[in-house]
Amino acid sequence: MRRICALTILGCIVLSLLSPSAGFGAPAGTLAEADGLLNSPVLSMAQATKALSLYQGLLATAGAPRNLVLARLGRTCFVLGQLVPESQAMAYYQQGQPYAETLIREEPNRVEGHYWLAMSLCGQAEVGGKLLGHRLLPRILEELKRAVAMDAAFDQAGAHRVLGRIYYEAPGWPLSVGDLAKSRQHLQAAVHLSPATSTNHLYLAETLLRLNESALARQELAQVLKSTRGAVKPQDLEEDRQEARRLLAEMGGGEDR
């Protein structure tokens, strides 16, 4: 199953250069060109890497509004961390962190900085092991809650989605923050705000299954099969559908169409 900051709390070098020389030698391009690459319906590693290079060039040359470019850089690094093998992901998650932190320093009231910082830290916690996850968890929760307060719908209700998954995956008190009631609350909010996102429905279904609410879980799994987009990259939609079909088969039911 793909990584999508399904943060397992129990369970490299920073490549970013934010000085005026950042992106030196990167090919010239426009914000629209880079966005087109990153938003490709068949996003590949090559496209995401080229988009990163273009955004770095735009940041170095002030070729587009700085706040927009910093936000895109944070997102692109996270997407790249999702695309590469897990052994290579940490470098991209670390690379995205200073872009988000710079955006927060320069424009603290923009949701993008807080959200992409949380996602960068989530990625690091996911691939970095239990101790790192435990250390980063308070800051992750803080930044996600700030993102919810600023714009709960941002990135397909991403802050609600990730908070819901953390509360699902983390051990409960006193070991950690796990709380299925909170997980359900956040994931229901994510489904309400972004009903077309398959991952929102899938995560809610898994929480409902753990709460022994199989009928409601089945309804959410059926919605996964009707959804039109995944949470991070285009491939997520089919992966979510495959997982939904697997869970439905385990429950003894077929696909609801």
ABEGO torsion letter per residue (X at the ends): XBBAGBBBAAXXBBABBABAABGBGBBBBBAAAAAAAAABABBBAAAAAAAAAAAAAAAAAGABBAAAAAAAAAAAAAAAAAABBAAAAAAAAAAAAAAAAAAAAABAABAAAAAAAAAAAAAAAAAAEAAAAAAAAAAAAAAAAAAAAABAABGGGAAAAAAAAAAAABBBOAABABBAAAAAAAAAAAAAABAABAAAAAAAAAAAAAAGBAAAAAAAAAAAAABABBAABAAAAAAAAAAAAAAAAAAGBBBBX
